[in-house]
Amino acid sequence: MIPSLREIVLSVYAAARLARFDAQPLAYFDASPAGVFRSFFAAVVVAPFYALTLATRFTAAADPVDPMRFALAEGIAYVLSWVAFPLMMVDIAQAVDRPGRLYLYICAYNWSLVVQNALILPIAVLVTTGIIPPDIGQPLWLTAIAAITVYIWFIARSALEISSLMAVGIVVLDIIVSLIISAIAGRLY
C-alpha cells in the first residue's frame, strides 16, 4: 500500500520537526500496522538520493569496479539496510518493555531517513566531486554525522519513551548494523 501524498508530506514534515528536538510531531505519524508498512515507502523517496550518492562515489573510485556488480551489491545492501534494523527492533522493543511504542518508533525512524539523506547528499556530492576540498569537507562530514547521530538518539528516546542511555545503545546498534551491511556490500565488489 502506497501512502497518500498528504501522508508523505506530513511524515517528512514531522521528521524534520523532530530534528529540532521537538517530540510533539510524533503525533503526526500513523503508528498503526498499516502506517508502519507505508512508512517503508520512505525507501522509495530516499532511493534517488542514495543512487546519486552512489553514482558520485562510483565515478570517484580509485580502483575500477564492475558497474553491474557495484549496482547489485549496493542494491542488496540498500534493501537490507531498510529491513535489518527494524526487524532487530522488534526484539529490542520487547526487551526494553516498549512493544506498544515500536510502531511509532519505526514510522519516525523510517521517515527520518528522508531528512538524513537530504542533509548527507549535498555534502557527499560536493566532497566526492572535489567541489569542496577535503580540509573543509571532512569537518563538514563529521558535523553532519554527529548531528544525525544525535537526531536518531532523540527519535529513539522520544518515540520509545526510554532513557537516554538506552537510546544511546539503540543508536550504537543502528550504526553497527549499517557498518556491517556496508562492509559486506564493499566485499561483494
N, C-alpha and C positions, 0 to 999 in steps of 0.2 A: 504494500500500500504506500503510495506516494503522498507526502504531506502537501497540504494546500500552500499556495504562495504566501497566504497570510500567516500560516503556522511557521513557515521557513523564516520569514522576515521577523516575526515576533520572537522566535527562538534565537536567532542570531543577535537581535537587539538585546534580549535578556542575557545572552552570553557576554556581549560587550559591556553591559552594565555590571555584570559580575566582576569584570576586570577592574572596576572602580571600587572593589571590595564592599559592594552593596549586596546584601543577601536577599533583599526584597524581590528582585526579579526571578528568584527561584519559583515564585508563584505563577510565572508566565509559562513554564514548561508543562506539557501534557505528560504527567508521570503515570499514565495508565499503561498496561501492557502494549496496547496499540501505539501509544505515543512513544514508548521506548523503541519499538520496532521502527517507527517512522523516523526517529532521531538518527538512525543509521544512514538516512538519506544525506546527512551531512558529509558522508564519504563521497557522494556524487558532487556536492558543492565544492569540496576540497580538491577533488581529482585534477581539475585543470591547474590549480596552484602547484600541486605536487608534481604533475607532469612537466610544468615549466621549470621547476627547481631541478628535476632530474635531467632535463634537456641541457640546462646550463652546466650541470655537473658532468654530464657525459661529454659535452664538447670541450670542456676544460681538462678532461682527464689526461694525465701524462702518458699513461700506457694505453695502447689501443685495446678496445674492448669490442667484442662482437655485439652489435646493436640489438639483435634479436635475443640473445642470451641475457643482456643487460635489462631489456624491457620485460622479459619473462620473470627474471629473478626479482626485479623491483615490483612488478605487478603482484606476484605472490606475496611479497613482503608487505605490500600495501594492504591487501586483504587480511593477512594475519594480524597486522597492527590494529585493524579495526575490530577484530573479534577476540583476540587472545586476552587482552587486559580486561575487557568487560566480562568475559567468561570467568576469569580468576576472581573478579569482584563479587560474583555470586557467593562463593565460599567465604570470602573475606567479610562481606556484609553479615553473613551468618555468624562468623567467628566473633565479630565485634558487636553482636546483638543489634544490628541495624537492617535486617532484611526488609522492613517496611519502608526504608529510605532509599533502597537500591535503585528503583526505577527513576526516582528524581535525580539521583547522582549520575546515572548513565546518560540520561537526557542532557543534563547540564554539561557533563564531560564531553559527550559527542558534539554538541553544538559549539562548545568552547574551542574545538579543534578548528573551526572555521576562523575564529578570531586569531588563534595562534598562528595559523598559516598565513593569514593576512598580514601579520607582523613579520614573520620569518621570510616570506617570499621576496619582498623587495631587497632585504638585506642579503639574502642568498644570491640573488641575481647580480646585484651591484658588486658584491665581493668576488664571486666566481668569474665574472666577466672582466674584473680588474678596473672597473669604473671607480670603485673605492679602493685605495691602496690597503695592503694588509695591516699596516700600522694603525689605521683608523678602523678597518673592518673587523679586526679581532676584538677590540674592546666593545665595539657596537654589537657584534655577535654575542659576546659573553653577557652583555647587559640585557639583550633580548631573551637569552636563555634563562637568566636569573629572574627576569620579570615573569616569564611563562611558568617557571617553577613555583614562584610564589602564587601566581594565579591558580594553578591547578591544586596547590595546597589549600587555598581559600575555598575552592569549589568542594574539595573533599570534606573539609572541616564543616562547611555550612550545609551542604546538601545531606551529608550523612549524620550531621549533628554529633561529631566525635571530637575528642580532644585534639589539641594542636599536635601533640606527639604522634598520635595515631595517624593523623593526616600526613605527617612527615613520612611515616612508614609506607603509606599508600603511594605517595609521590615517588619515593625511592623505588618501590616495586614497579611502578609505571616506567620509570627511567631504565631500570634493569631490563624489563621486557622489551622496551624499544631498542636498547643497545644489542640485545641478543638477536632480535629479528634483523636488525641492520647488519650485524656481523655475519649471520647466516646468508643473507642476500649477497653480501660482498664476496663471500666464498664461492657462490654459485657462478659468478662471472669473473 
